[in-house]
């Protein structure tokens, strides 16, 4: 499982030219799932995501978590995080999880984040989405479950 976490001032998802969801200060998280991922892996990734202390405290040090700053979450499924570009110039996506499996874990992640963070917004699994953000920093972190386990 891969999370690309961007600390944002605001972010939004538009589908078919209609604003679908938006957040203010918080994290935009792009989520990639592979077939070997499971709920236990998702739980570890969620704990790490929620616990990340990457917001500045009163001394300007990155010492505060999402909860500490009443931050919001925008969770967007993105199978292209598992793109394999080793051969040629056209990426292969065979390492990405099957749509059924990936959507099940995506929904699981959403549900569990909602238990921890008051404002959780999403994209639509499998939809053609336009994602806009104002990256704060810029501050972007990639979490890969293969490096956390």
N, CA, C and O atoms as a GROMACS GRO file, in nm:
protein
  596
    1UNK      N    1   0.085  -0.116   0.000
    1UNK     CA    2   0.000   0.000   0.000
    1UNK      C    3   0.090   0.123   0.000
    1UNK      O    4   0.194   0.128   0.065
    2UNK      N    5   0.045   0.222  -0.074
    2UNK     CA    6   0.121   0.347  -0.082
    2UNK      C    7   0.027   0.464  -0.054
    2UNK      O    8  -0.085   0.471  -0.105
    3UNK      N    9   0.076   0.557   0.028
    3UNK     CA   10   0.008   0.683   0.053
    3UNK      C   11   0.102   0.795   0.011
    3UNK      O   12   0.217   0.799   0.055
    4UNK      N   13   0.055   0.885  -0.074
    4UNK     CA   14   0.127   1.009  -0.101
    4UNK      C   15   0.051   1.116  -0.025
    4UNK      O   16  -0.064   1.149  -0.058
    5UNK      N   17   0.116   1.170   0.077
    5UNK     CA   18   0.053   1.264   0.170
    5UNK      C   19   0.107   1.403   0.142
    5UNK      O   20   0.227   1.428   0.146
    6UNK      N   21   0.015   1.494   0.112
    6UNK     CA   22   0.054   1.632   0.088
    6UNK      C   23  -0.014   1.721   0.191
    6UNK      O   24  -0.136   1.722   0.205
    7UNK      N   25   0.069   1.795   0.264
    7UNK     CA   26   0.014   1.893   0.359
    7UNK      C   27  -0.039   2.009   0.276
    7UNK      O   28   0.035   2.068   0.197
    8UNK      N   29  -0.167   2.042   0.294
    8UNK     CA   30  -0.230   2.142   0.208
    8UNK      C   31  -0.297   2.254   0.289
    8UNK      O   32  -0.339   2.235   0.403
    9UNK      N   33  -0.304   2.368   0.226
    9UNK     CA   34  -0.386   2.479   0.277
    9UNK      C   35  -0.532   2.454   0.240
    9UNK      O   36  -0.623   2.486   0.316
   10UNK      N   37  -0.553   2.395   0.120
   10UNK     CA   38  -0.686   2.352   0.077
   10UNK      C   39  -0.668   2.257  -0.041
   10UNK      O   40  -0.566   2.259  -0.109
   11UNK      N   41  -0.769   2.174  -0.064
   11UNK     CA   42  -0.766   2.080  -0.176
   11UNK      C   43  -0.909   2.046  -0.214
   11UNK      O   44  -1.001   2.058  -0.132
   12UNK      N   45  -0.928   2.005  -0.339
   12UNK     CA   46  -1.062   1.971  -0.385
   12UNK      C   47  -1.057   1.865  -0.496
   12UNK      O   48  -0.955   1.844  -0.561
   13UNK      N   49  -1.172   1.801  -0.513
   13UNK     CA   50  -1.192   1.704  -0.621
   13UNK      C   51  -1.313   1.749  -0.702
   13UNK      O   52  -1.420   1.777  -0.647
   14UNK      N   53  -1.294   1.757  -0.833
   14UNK     CA   54  -1.401   1.791  -0.925
   14UNK      C   55  -1.424   1.672  -1.017
   14UNK      O   56  -1.328   1.613  -1.068
   15UNK      N   57  -1.550   1.638  -1.039
   15UNK     CA   58  -1.586   1.528  -1.128
   15UNK      C   59  -1.692   1.581  -1.225
   15UNK      O   60  -1.792   1.639  -1.184
   16UNK      N   61  -1.669   1.560  -1.354
   16UNK     CA   62  -1.760   1.609  -1.458
   16UNK      C   63  -1.792   1.757  -1.441
   16UNK      O   64  -1.908   1.799  -1.452
   17UNK      N   65  -1.689   1.836  -1.415
   17UNK     CA   66  -1.700   1.982  -1.399
   17UNK      C   67  -1.782   2.025  -1.278
   17UNK      O   68  -1.820   2.141  -1.267
   18UNK      N   69  -1.810   1.932  -1.186
   18UNK     CA   70  -1.882   1.965  -1.064
   18UNK      C   71  -1.794   1.940  -0.943
   18UNK      O   72  -1.732   1.834  -0.931
   19UNK      N   73  -1.788   2.038  -0.853
   19UNK     CA   74  -1.713   2.020  -0.730
   19UNK      C   75  -1.774   1.904  -0.652
   19UNK      O   76  -1.893   1.907  -0.619
   20UNK      N   77  -1.693   1.804  -0.623
   20UNK     CA   78  -1.741   1.686  -0.550
   20UNK      C   79  -1.710   1.697  -0.401
   20UNK      O   80  -1.796   1.670  -0.318
   21UNK      N   81  -1.587   1.735  -0.367
   21UNK     CA   82  -1.550   1.750  -0.227
   21UNK      C   83  -1.433   1.846  -0.216
   21UNK      O   84  -1.357   1.867  -0.310
   22UNK      N   85  -1.421   1.904  -0.096
   22UNK     CA   86  -1.310   1.996  -0.072
   22UNK      C   87  -1.279   2.000   0.077
   22UNK      O   88  -1.366   1.977   0.161
   23UNK      N   89  -1.153   2.031   0.107
   23UNK     CA   90  -1.110   2.048   0.245
   23UNK      C   91  -1.030   2.177   0.257
   23UNK      O   92  -0.982   2.233   0.159
   24UNK      N   93  -1.017   2.220   0.379
   24UNK     CA   94  -0.926   2.329   0.411
   24UNK      C   95  -0.797   2.266   0.464
   24UNK      O   96  -0.759   2.159   0.418
   25UNK      N   97  -0.731   2.329   0.557
   25UNK     CA   98  -0.602   2.284   0.610
   25UNK      C   99  -0.607   2.136   0.649
   25UNK      O  100  -0.695   2.092   0.722
   26UNK      N  101  -0.509   2.062   0.598
   26UNK     CA  102  -0.502   1.920   0.630
   26UNK      C  103  -0.413   1.844   0.536
   26UNK      O  104  -0.310   1.894   0.490
   27UNK      N  105  -0.454   1.720   0.507
   27UNK     CA  106  -0.378   1.632   0.418
   27UNK      C  107  -0.464   1.591   0.299
   27UNK      O  108  -0.578   1.549   0.314
   28UNK      N  109  -0.407   1.603   0.180
   28UNK     CA  110  -0.457   1.533   0.063
   28UNK      C  111  -0.377   1.405   0.056
   28UNK      O  112  -0.254   1.408   0.054
   29UNK      N  113  -0.446   1.290   0.054
   29UNK     CA  114  -0.377   1.162   0.053
   29UNK      C  115  -0.419   1.083  -0.071
   29UNK      O  116  -0.536   1.050  -0.089
   30UNK      N  117  -0.321   1.055  -0.157
   30UNK     CA  118  -0.342   0.968  -0.272
   30UNK      C  119  -0.312   0.827  -0.225
   30UNK      O  120  -0.207   0.803  -0.165
   31UNK      N  121  -0.402   0.733  -0.253
   31UNK     CA  122  -0.392   0.598  -0.197
   31UNK      C  123  -0.382   0.495  -0.310
   31UNK      O  124  -0.468   0.488  -0.397
   32UNK      N  125  -0.275   0.417  -0.305
   32UNK     CA  126  -0.257   0.307  -0.399
   32UNK      C  127  -0.259   0.175  -0.325
   32UNK      O  128  -0.199   0.161  -0.218
   33UNK      N  129  -0.329   0.077  -0.381
   33UNK     CA  130  -0.345  -0.054  -0.319
   33UNK      C  131  -0.297  -0.161  -0.416
   33UNK      O  132  -0.323  -0.154  -0.536
   34UNK      N  133  -0.226  -0.262  -0.362
   34UNK     CA  134  -0.190  -0.378  -0.443
   34UNK      C  135  -0.263  -0.501  -0.386
   34UNK      O  136  -0.318  -0.495  -0.277
   35UNK      N  137  -0.262  -0.611  -0.461
   35UNK     CA  138  -0.341  -0.728  -0.422
   35UNK      C  139  -0.294  -0.794  -0.293
   35UNK      O  140  -0.373  -0.863  -0.228
   36UNK      N  141  -0.169  -0.774  -0.254
   36UNK     CA  142  -0.122  -0.836  -0.129
   36UNK      C  143  -0.157  -0.753  -0.005
   36UNK      O  144  -0.131  -0.797   0.107
   37UNK      N  145  -0.215  -0.635  -0.023
   37UNK     CA  146  -0.252  -0.551   0.090
   37UNK      C  147  -0.375  -0.609   0.161
   37UNK      O  148  -0.458  -0.677   0.100
   38UNK      N  149  -0.385  -0.579   0.290
   38UNK     CA  150  -0.499  -0.627   0.369
   38UNK      C  151  -0.533  -0.523   0.476
   38UNK      O  152  -0.470  -0.417   0.482
   39UNK      N  153  -0.633  -0.553   0.559
   39UNK     CA  154  -0.677  -0.458   0.660
   39UNK      C  155  -0.570  -0.431   0.765
   39UNK      O  156  -0.559  -0.319   0.814
   40UNK      N  157  -0.489  -0.531   0.800
   40UNK     CA  158  -0.382  -0.511   0.898
   40UNK      C  159  -0.280  -0.409   0.845
   40UNK      O  160  -0.232  -0.324   0.920
   41UNK      N  161  -0.248  -0.419   0.718
   41UNK     CA  162  -0.155  -0.323   0.656
   41UNK      C  163  -0.219  -0.185   0.654
   41UNK      O  164  -0.155  -0.085   0.685
   42UNK      N  165  -0.347  -0.180   0.617
   42UNK     CA  166  -0.418  -0.052   0.615
   42UNK      C  167  -0.418   0.012   0.753
   42UNK      O  168  -0.400   0.134   0.766
   43UNK      N  169  -0.439  -0.068   0.858
   43UNK     CA  170  -0.439  -0.015   0.995
   43UNK      C  171  -0.306   0.050   1.029
   43UNK      O  172  -0.304   0.158   1.090
   44UNK      N  173  -0.195  -0.013   0.992
   44UNK     CA  174  -0.063   0.044   1.018
   44UNK      C  175  -0.043   0.175   0.942
   44UNK      O  176   0.012   0.271   0.995
   45UNK      N  177  -0.088   0.176   0.818
   45UNK     CA  178  -0.074   0.298   0.737
   45UNK      C  179  -0.158   0.411   0.794
   45UNK      O  180  -0.114   0.526   0.798
   46UNK      N  181  -0.279   0.380   0.838
   46UNK     CA  182  -0.367   0.481   0.896
   46UNK      C  183  -0.306   0.537   1.024
   46UNK      O  184  -0.305   0.659   1.044
   47UNK      N  185  -0.254   0.451   1.110
   47UNK     CA  186  -0.191   0.497   1.234
   47UNK      C  187  -0.075   0.592   1.204
   47UNK      O  188  -0.059   0.696   1.269
   48UNK      N  189   0.006   0.556   1.106
   48UNK     CA  190   0.119   0.642   1.070
   48UNK      C  191   0.069   0.774   1.012
   48UNK      O  192   0.121   0.880   1.048
   49UNK      N  193  -0.030   0.770   0.926
   49UNK     CA  194  -0.088   0.890   0.866
   49UNK      C  195  -0.142   0.984   0.973
   49UNK      O  196  -0.108   1.103   0.974
   50UNK      N  197  -0.224   0.932   1.061
   50UNK     CA  198  -0.287   1.015   1.164
   50UNK      C  199  -0.182   1.069   1.262
   50UNK      O  200  -0.197   1.180   1.315
   51UNK      N  201  -0.077   0.993   1.286
   51UNK     CA  202   0.024   1.033   1.382
   51UNK      C  203   0.134   1.123   1.329
   51UNK      O  204   0.211   1.178   1.407
   52UNK      N  205   0.142   1.140   1.197
   52UNK     CA  206   0.248   1.224   1.142
   52UNK      C  207   0.245   1.364   1.201
   52UNK      O  208   0.141   1.430   1.202
   53UNK      N  209   0.358   1.408   1.250
   53UNK     CA  210   0.369   1.542   1.309
   53UNK      C  211   0.442   1.632   1.209
   53UNK      O  212   0.564   1.649   1.217
   54UNK      N  213   0.366   1.687   1.116
   54UNK     CA  214   0.428   1.768   1.011
   54UNK      C  215   0.367   1.907   1.000
   54UNK      O  216   0.389   1.977   0.901
   55UNK      N  217   0.291   1.947   1.103
   55UNK     CA  218   0.242   2.084   1.109
   55UNK      C  219   0.329   2.160   1.209
   55UNK      O  220   0.377   2.103   1.307
   56UNK      N  221   0.347   2.288   1.183
   56UNK     CA  222   0.436   2.369   1.268
   56UNK      C  223   0.370   2.406   1.399
   56UNK      O  224   0.251   2.437   1.405
   57UNK      N  225   0.451   2.402   1.506
   57UNK     CA  226   0.407   2.448   1.637
   57UNK      C  227   0.437   2.598   1.650
   57UNK      O  228   0.478   2.662   1.553
   58UNK      N  229   0.418   2.652   1.769
   58UNK     CA  230   0.439   2.795   1.791
   58UNK      C  231   0.584   2.838   1.771
   58UNK      O  232   0.612   2.957   1.753
   59UNK      N  233   0.677   2.741   1.774
   59UNK     CA  234   0.818   2.772   1.752
   59UNK      C  235   0.864   2.749   1.608
   59UNK      O  236   0.982   2.760   1.577
   60UNK      N  237   0.767   2.716   1.520
   60UNK     CA  238   0.800   2.693   1.380
   60UNK      C  239   0.858   2.555   1.351
   60UNK      O  240   0.907   2.531   1.241
   61UNK      N  241   0.852   2.465   1.447
   61UNK     CA  242   0.904   2.328   1.429
   61UNK      C  243   0.789   2.236   1.388
   61UNK      O  244   0.677   2.249   1.438
   62UNK      N  245   0.816   2.144   1.297
   62UNK     CA  246   0.713   2.048   1.256
   62UNK      C  247   0.696   1.948   1.369
   62UNK      O  248   0.769   1.849   1.380
   63UNK      N  249   0.597   1.975   1.453
   63UNK     CA  250   0.581   1.900   1.576
   63UNK      C  251   0.435   1.865   1.606
   63UNK      O  252   0.407   1.801   1.707
   64UNK      N  253   0.342   1.908   1.520
   64UNK     CA  254   0.200   1.888   1.546
   64UNK      C  255   0.138   1.792   1.445
   64UNK      O  256   0.174   1.791   1.327
   65UNK      N  257   0.044   1.712   1.494
   65UNK     CA  258  -0.026   1.615   1.408
   65UNK      C  259  -0.153   1.678   1.350
   65UNK      O  260  -0.189   1.791   1.383
   66UNK      N  261  -0.218   1.602   1.265
   66UNK     CA  262  -0.344   1.644   1.203
   66UNK      C  263  -0.447   1.677   1.310
   66UNK      O  264  -0.517   1.778   1.300
   67UNK      N  265  -0.458   1.593   1.412
   67UNK     CA  266  -0.554   1.618   1.521
   67UNK      C  267  -0.519   1.744   1.598
   67UNK      O  268  -0.608   1.820   1.637
   68UNK      N  269  -0.390   1.768   1.620
   68UNK     CA  270  -0.346   1.884   1.697
   68UNK      C  271  -0.388   2.016   1.633
   68UNK      O  272  -0.409   2.115   1.703
   69UNK      N  273  -0.403   2.017   1.501
   69UNK     CA  274  -0.436   2.142   1.430
   69UNK      C  275  -0.579   2.140   1.374
   69UNK      O  276  -0.615   2.224   1.293
   70UNK      N  277  -0.660   2.041   1.419
   70UNK     CA  278  -0.796   2.024   1.368
   70UNK      C  279  -0.797   2.015   1.216
   70UNK      O  280  -0.881   2.074   1.148
   71UNK      N  281  -0.699   1.940   1.163
   71UNK     CA  282  -0.685   1.926   1.019
   71UNK      C  283  -0.790   1.834   0.959
   71UNK      O  284  -0.853   1.754   1.028
   72UNK      N  285  -0.808   1.846   0.829
   72UNK     CA  286  -0.905   1.768   0.754
   72UNK      C  287  -0.833   1.673   0.660
   72UNK      O  288  -0.715   1.692   0.629
   73UNK      N  289  -0.903   1.571   0.614
   73UNK     CA  290  -0.847   1.472   0.521
   73UNK      C  291  -0.927   1.469   0.391
   73UNK      O  292  -1.050   1.474   0.392
   74UNK      N  293  -0.855   1.460   0.280
   74UNK     CA  294  -0.915   1.432   0.150
   74UNK      C  295  -0.845   1.308   0.098
   74UNK      O  296  -0.727   1.312   0.064
   75UNK      N  297  -0.919   1.196   0.090
   75UNK     CA  298  -0.864   1.066   0.052
   75UNK      C  299  -0.905   1.033  -0.090
   75UNK      O  300  -1.024   1.028  -0.122
   76UNK      N  301  -0.806   1.011  -0.177
   76UNK     CA  302  -0.832   0.987  -0.319
   76UNK      C  303  -0.761   0.859  -0.362
   76UNK      O  304  -0.639   0.846  -0.346
   77UNK      N  305  -0.836   0.765  -0.416
   77UNK     CA  306  -0.779   0.641  -0.467
   77UNK      C  307  -0.703   0.670  -0.596
   77UNK      O  308  -0.751   0.742  -0.683
   78UNK      N  309  -0.581   0.612  -0.607
   78UNK     CA  310  -0.501   0.636  -0.728
   78UNK      C  311  -0.418   0.513  -0.760
   78UNK      O  312  -0.309   0.494  -0.706
   79UNK      N  313  -0.470   0.428  -0.849
   79UNK     CA  314  -0.401   0.305  -0.884
   79UNK      C  315  -0.268   0.330  -0.955
   79UNK      O  316  -0.182   0.243  -0.956
   80UNK      N  317  -0.251   0.449  -1.012
   80UNK     CA  318  -0.128   0.478  -1.087
   80UNK      C  319  -0.006   0.486  -0.996
   80UNK      O  320   0.106   0.493  -1.046
   81UNK      N  321  -0.025   0.485  -0.864
   81UNK     CA  322   0.090   0.481  -0.774
   81UNK      C  323   0.167   0.350  -0.788
   81UNK      O  324   0.282   0.340  -0.746
   82UNK      N  325   0.103   0.250  -0.848
   82UNK     CA  326   0.171   0.122  -0.872
   82UNK      C  327   0.216   0.106  -1.017
   82UNK      O  328   0.231  -0.006  -1.066
   83UNK      N  329   0.238   0.218  -1.084
   83UNK     CA  330   0.287   0.213  -1.222
   83UNK      C  331   0.427   0.151  -1.227
   83UNK      O  332   0.513   0.183  -1.144
   84UNK      N  333   0.448   0.064  -1.322
   84UNK     CA  334   0.580   0.004  -1.345
   84UNK      C  335   0.632   0.062  -1.477
   84UNK      O  336   0.574   0.039  -1.583
   85UNK      N  337   0.739   0.137  -1.468
   85UNK     CA  338   0.795   0.206  -1.585
   85UNK      C  339   0.930   0.148  -1.628
   85UNK      O  340   1.007   0.216  -1.696
   86UNK      N  341   0.958   0.025  -1.589
   86UNK     CA  342   1.089  -0.034  -1.618
   86UNK      C  343   1.110  -0.060  -1.766
   86UNK      O  344   1.221  -0.042  -1.817
   87UNK      N  345   1.006  -0.102  -1.836
   87UNK     CA  346   1.021  -0.136  -1.977
   87UNK      C  347   0.946  -0.035  -2.063
   87UNK      O  348   0.827  -0.010  -2.043
   88UNK      N  349   1.016   0.021  -2.158
   88UNK     CA  350   0.952   0.113  -2.252
   88UNK      C  351   0.906   0.241  -2.186
   88UNK      O  352   0.948   0.276  -2.076
   89UNK      N  353   0.817   0.310  -2.256
   89UNK     CA  354   0.769   0.440  -2.209
   89UNK      C  355   0.623   0.440  -2.169
   89UNK      O  356   0.571   0.542  -2.124
   90UNK      N  357   0.557   0.326  -2.186
   90UNK     CA  358   0.417   0.316  -2.147
   90UNK      C  359   0.411   0.239  -2.016
   90UNK      O  360   0.449   0.122  -2.011
   91UNK      N  361   0.364   0.302  -1.908
   91UNK     CA  362   0.360   0.234  -1.778
   91UNK      C  363   0.267   0.113  -1.780
   91UNK      O  364   0.165   0.112  -1.849
   92UNK      N  365   0.305   0.013  -1.703
   92UNK     CA  366   0.220  -0.104  -1.680
   92UNK      C  367   0.160  -0.089  -1.541
   92UNK      O  368   0.225  -0.041  -1.449
   93UNK      N  369   0.036  -0.130  -1.527
   93UNK     CA  370  -0.033  -0.118  -1.399
   93UNK      C  371  -0.072  -0.253  -1.342
   93UNK      O  372  -0.164  -0.263  -1.261
   94UNK      N  373  -0.001  -0.358  -1.384
   94UNK     CA  374  -0.035  -0.493  -1.338
   94UNK      C  375  -0.008  -0.512  -1.188
   94UNK      O  376  -0.063  -0.604  -1.127
   95UNK      N  377   0.074  -0.426  -1.128
   95UNK     CA  378   0.102  -0.438  -0.984
   95UNK      C  379  -0.007  -0.375  -0.898
   95UNK      O  380  -0.011  -0.397  -0.777
   96UNK      N  381  -0.094  -0.296  -0.960
   96UNK     CA  382  -0.204  -0.235  -0.886
   96UNK      C  383  -0.305  -0.343  -0.848
   96UNK      O  384  -0.322  -0.441  -0.920
   97UNK      N  385  -0.372  -0.322  -0.736
   97UNK     CA  386  -0.472  -0.419  -0.690
   97UNK      C  387  -0.591  -0.424  -0.783
   97UNK      O  388  -0.621  -0.327  -0.853
   98UNK      N  389  -0.659  -0.537  -0.783
   98UNK     CA  390  -0.781  -0.549  -0.863
   98UNK      C  391  -0.881  -0.444  -0.814
   98UNK      O  392  -0.880  -0.409  -0.696
   99UNK      N  393  -0.966  -0.394  -0.902
   99UNK     CA  394  -1.060  -0.289  -0.861
   99UNK      C  395  -1.146  -0.329  -0.739
   99UNK      O  396  -1.168  -0.247  -0.650
  100UNK      N  397  -1.192  -0.452  -0.735
  100UNK     CA  398  -1.277  -0.496  -0.624
  100UNK      C  399  -1.200  -0.491  -0.492
  100UNK      O  400  -1.249  -0.438  -0.392
  101UNK      N  401  -1.079  -0.545  -0.493
  101UNK     CA  402  -0.996  -0.549  -0.373
  101UNK      C  403  -0.955  -0.407  -0.331
  101UNK      O  404  -0.964  -0.372  -0.213
  102UNK      N  405  -0.911  -0.328  -0.426
  102UNK     CA  406  -0.865  -0.192  -0.396
  102UNK      C  407  -0.980  -0.106  -0.341
  102UNK      O  408  -0.960  -0.031  -0.246
  103UNK      N  409  -1.098  -0.118  -0.401
  103UNK     CA  410  -1.211  -0.038  -0.354
  103UNK      C  411  -1.252  -0.079  -0.212
  103UNK      O  412  -1.286   0.006  -0.130
  104UNK      N  413  -1.248  -0.208  -0.184
  104UNK     CA  414  -1.282  -0.256  -0.050
  104UNK      C  415  -1.186  -0.196   0.054
  104UNK      O  416  -1.231  -0.150   0.160
  105UNK      N  417  -1.056  -0.196   0.026
  105UNK     CA  418  -0.960  -0.140   0.119
  105UNK      C  419  -0.969   0.013   0.126
  105UNK      O  420  -0.950   0.072   0.232
  106UNK      N  421  -0.997   0.075   0.014
  106UNK     CA  422  -1.017   0.221   0.012
  106UNK      C  423  -1.132   0.259   0.104
  106UNK      O  424  -1.120   0.351   0.185
  107UNK      N  425  -1.244   0.188   0.093
  107UNK     CA  426  -1.360   0.214   0.179
  107UNK      C  427  -1.326   0.186   0.326
  107UNK      O  428  -1.371   0.258   0.415
  108UNK      N  429  -1.247   0.084   0.351
  108UNK     CA  430  -1.203   0.050   0.486
  108UNK      C  431  -1.119   0.165   0.544
  108UNK      O  432  -1.137   0.204   0.659
  109UNK      N  433  -1.028   0.218   0.463
  109UNK     CA  434  -0.943   0.329   0.506
  109UNK      C  435  -1.028   0.452   0.538
  109UNK      O  436  -1.008   0.516   0.641
  110UNK      N  437  -1.123   0.483   0.452
  110UNK     CA  438  -1.212   0.597   0.476
  110UNK      C  439  -1.285   0.580   0.609
  110UNK      O  440  -1.285   0.670   0.693
  111UNK      N  441  -1.346   0.464   0.627
  111UNK     CA  442  -1.425   0.437   0.747
  111UNK      C  443  -1.341   0.451   0.874
  111UNK      O  444  -1.388   0.509   0.972
  112UNK      N  445  -1.219   0.400   0.872
  112UNK     CA  446  -1.135   0.407   0.990
  112UNK      C  447  -1.077   0.546   1.014
  112UNK      O  448  -1.056   0.585   1.129
  113UNK      N  449  -1.052   0.620   0.909
  113UNK     CA  450  -1.007   0.759   0.927
  113UNK      C  451  -1.120   0.843   0.986
  113UNK      O  452  -1.096   0.933   1.067
  114UNK      N  453  -1.244   0.815   0.946
  114UNK     CA  454  -1.359   0.890   0.999
  114UNK      C  455  -1.375   0.870   1.149
  114UNK      O  456  -1.434   0.955   1.216
  115UNK      N  457  -1.324   0.760   1.202
  115UNK     CA  458  -1.330   0.735   1.347
  115UNK      C  459  -1.232   0.823   1.423
  115UNK      O  460  -1.248   0.844   1.543
  116UNK      N  461  -1.131   0.876   1.354
  116UNK     CA  462  -1.024   0.953   1.417
  116UNK      C  463  -1.028   1.102   1.385
  116UNK      O  464  -0.993   1.185   1.469
  117UNK      N  465  -1.071   1.136   1.265
  117UNK     CA  466  -1.066   1.274   1.217
  117UNK      C  467  -1.208   1.321   1.185
  117UNK      O  468  -1.279   1.254   1.110
  118UNK      N  469  -1.251   1.434   1.241
  118UNK     CA  470  -1.390   1.479   1.221
  118UNK      C  471  -1.430   1.507   1.076
  118UNK      O  472  -1.543   1.480   1.036
  119UNK      N  473  -1.338   1.563   0.996
  119UNK     CA  474  -1.372   1.596   0.856
  119UNK      C  475  -1.287   1.511   0.764
  119UNK      O  476  -1.166   1.531   0.750
  120UNK      N  477  -1.353   1.414   0.699
  120UNK     CA  478  -1.289   1.327   0.600
  120UNK      C  479  -1.372   1.335   0.473
  120UNK      O  480  -1.490   1.302   0.473
  121UNK      N  481  -1.309   1.379   0.366
  121UNK     CA  482  -1.375   1.386   0.235
  121UNK      C  483  -1.304   1.289   0.142
  121UNK      O  484  -1.194   1.243   0.172
  122UNK      N  485  -1.367   1.259   0.030
  122UNK     CA  486  -1.313   1.159  -0.062
  122UNK      C  487  -1.330   1.200  -0.207
  122UNK      O  488  -1.398   1.297  -0.241
  123UNK      N  489  -1.265   1.121  -0.291
  123UNK     CA  490  -1.294   1.122  -0.432
  123UNK      C  491  -1.393   1.009  -0.458
  123UNK      O  492  -1.456   0.958  -0.365
  124UNK      N  493  -1.407   0.970  -0.584
  124UNK     CA  494  -1.493   0.857  -0.621
  124UNK      C  495  -1.405   0.752  -0.685
  124UNK      O  496  -1.337   0.777  -0.784
  125UNK      N  497  -1.406   0.633  -0.627
  125UNK     CA  498  -1.322   0.525  -0.677
  125UNK      C  499  -1.349   0.502  -0.826
  125UNK      O  500  -1.463   0.484  -0.867
  126UNK      N  501  -1.243   0.502  -0.905
  126UNK     CA  502  -1.252   0.472  -1.047
  126UNK      C  503  -1.298   0.587  -1.135
  126UNK      O  504  -1.302   0.573  -1.257
  127UNK      N  505  -1.334   0.700  -1.076
  127UNK     CA  506  -1.384   0.813  -1.155
  127UNK      C  507  -1.267   0.892  -1.215
  127UNK      O  508  -1.154   0.886  -1.167
  128UNK      N  509  -1.298   0.966  -1.322
  128UNK     CA  510  -1.203   1.061  -1.379
  128UNK      C  511  -1.216   1.188  -1.296
  128UNK      O  512  -1.313   1.262  -1.310
  129UNK      N  513  -1.118   1.212  -1.212
  129UNK     CA  514  -1.124   1.325  -1.117
  129UNK      C  515  -1.020   1.430  -1.152
  129UNK      O  516  -0.913   1.399  -1.204
  130UNK      N  517  -1.054   1.552  -1.122
  130UNK     CA  518  -0.959   1.663  -1.130
  130UNK      C  519  -0.932   1.702  -0.985
  130UNK      O  520  -1.022   1.742  -0.912
  131UNK      N  521  -0.806   1.692  -0.945
  131UNK     CA  522  -0.768   1.720  -0.807
  131UNK      C  523  -0.686   1.849  -0.805
  131UNK      O  524  -0.586   1.862  -0.876
  132UNK      N  525  -0.731   1.944  -0.724
  132UNK     CA  526  -0.659   2.070  -0.709
  132UNK      C  527  -0.615   2.082  -0.564
  132UNK      O  528  -0.684   2.038  -0.472
  133UNK      N  529  -0.497   2.144  -0.545
  133UNK     CA  530  -0.448   2.163  -0.410
  133UNK      C  531  -0.353   2.280  -0.403
  133UNK      O  532  -0.293   2.320  -0.503
  134UNK      N  533  -0.342   2.334  -0.284
  134UNK     CA  534  -0.237   2.431  -0.254
  134UNK      C  535  -0.149   2.362  -0.151
  134UNK      O  536  -0.181   2.357  -0.032
  135UNK      N  537  -0.037   2.307  -0.199
  135UNK     CA  538   0.056   2.234  -0.113
  135UNK      C  539   0.122   2.334  -0.020
  135UNK      O  540   0.175   2.436  -0.064
  136UNK      N  541   0.119   2.305   0.108
  136UNK     CA  542   0.173   2.394   0.210
  136UNK      C  543   0.316   2.354   0.242
  136UNK      O  544   0.339   2.255   0.311
  137UNK      N  545   0.410   2.430   0.193
  137UNK     CA  546   0.551   2.402   0.220
  137UNK      C  547   0.641   2.427   0.100
  137UNK      O  548   0.716   2.525   0.101
  138UNK      N  549   0.636   2.346  -0.002
  138UNK     CA  550   0.558   2.223  -0.017
  138UNK      C  551   0.606   2.114   0.078
  138UNK      O  552   0.725   2.104   0.109
  139UNK      N  553   0.513   2.034   0.122
  139UNK     CA  554   0.543   1.926   0.215
  139UNK      C  555   0.471   1.802   0.166
  139UNK      O  556   0.349   1.792   0.174
  140UNK      N  557   0.548   1.707   0.114
  140UNK     CA  558   0.494   1.583   0.060
  140UNK      C  559   0.572   1.466   0.114
  140UNK      O  560   0.696   1.467   0.113
  141UNK      N  561   0.501   1.364   0.162
  141UNK     CA  562   0.563   1.244   0.217
  141UNK      C  563   0.502   1.124   0.148
  141UNK      O  564   0.381   1.118   0.126
  142UNK      N  565   0.587   1.027   0.114
  142UNK     CA  566   0.540   0.901   0.056
  142UNK      C  567   0.556   0.793   0.163
  142UNK      O  568   0.666   0.767   0.211
  143UNK      N  569   0.444   0.730   0.198
  143UNK     CA  570   0.446   0.614   0.287
  143UNK      C  571   0.426   0.490   0.203
  143UNK      O  572   0.330   0.482   0.125
  144UNK      N  573   0.513   0.394   0.217
  144UNK     CA  574   0.505   0.266   0.147
  144UNK      C  575   0.500   0.158   0.253
  144UNK      O  576   0.591   0.148   0.335
  145UNK      N  577   0.396   0.077   0.252
  145UNK     CA  578   0.381  -0.026   0.356
  145UNK      C  579   0.499  -0.122   0.358
  145UNK      O  580   0.530  -0.179   0.463
  146UNK      N  581   0.565  -0.142   0.245
  146UNK     CA  582   0.679  -0.233   0.242
  146UNK      C  583   0.795  -0.180   0.326
  146UNK      O  584   0.884  -0.256   0.364
  147UNK      N  585   0.795  -0.050   0.355
  147UNK     CA  586   0.899   0.010   0.436
  147UNK      C  587   0.859   0.024   0.583
  147UNK      O  588   0.943   0.056   0.667
  148UNK      N  589   0.730   0.001   0.614
  148UNK     CA  590   0.680   0.018   0.750
  148UNK      C  591   0.666  -0.114   0.825
  148UNK      O  592   0.662  -0.116   0.948
  149UNK      N  593   0.658  -0.223   0.750
  149UNK     CA  594   0.629  -0.351   0.815
  149UNK      C  595   0.753  -0.422   0.864
  149UNK      O  596   0.744  -0.531   0.921
   0.00000   0.00000   0.00000
